[in-house]
Amino acid sequence: MATKARSVMTADELGDLLVKVIQGVAGGTAANWRRAVGKIQRVETWRFVAFNWLVTPTGSRSERETVDKAVAIVRAEHPYIA
């Protein structure tokens, strides 16, 4: 059985996905969560072999924790960005 290749997202696409995931679970506005997620940073794979992107969330403690949980979930399916 052939496996389906995963597509590699851009940083912007990944940011949109994170916002959708968070908004679907936690509610709130997309603008608020986009601000909390911030910019997706692409890093070289020699720094982090298992993934090549980082997020530095902002906002309240609960918002940062929510973003961190969403990052863990999304990174499991999309560890690399273009």
Beta strands, then each sheet from edge to edge (+ up, - down):
strand 1: 40-42
strand 2: 53-55
sheet 1: 1+ 2-
end
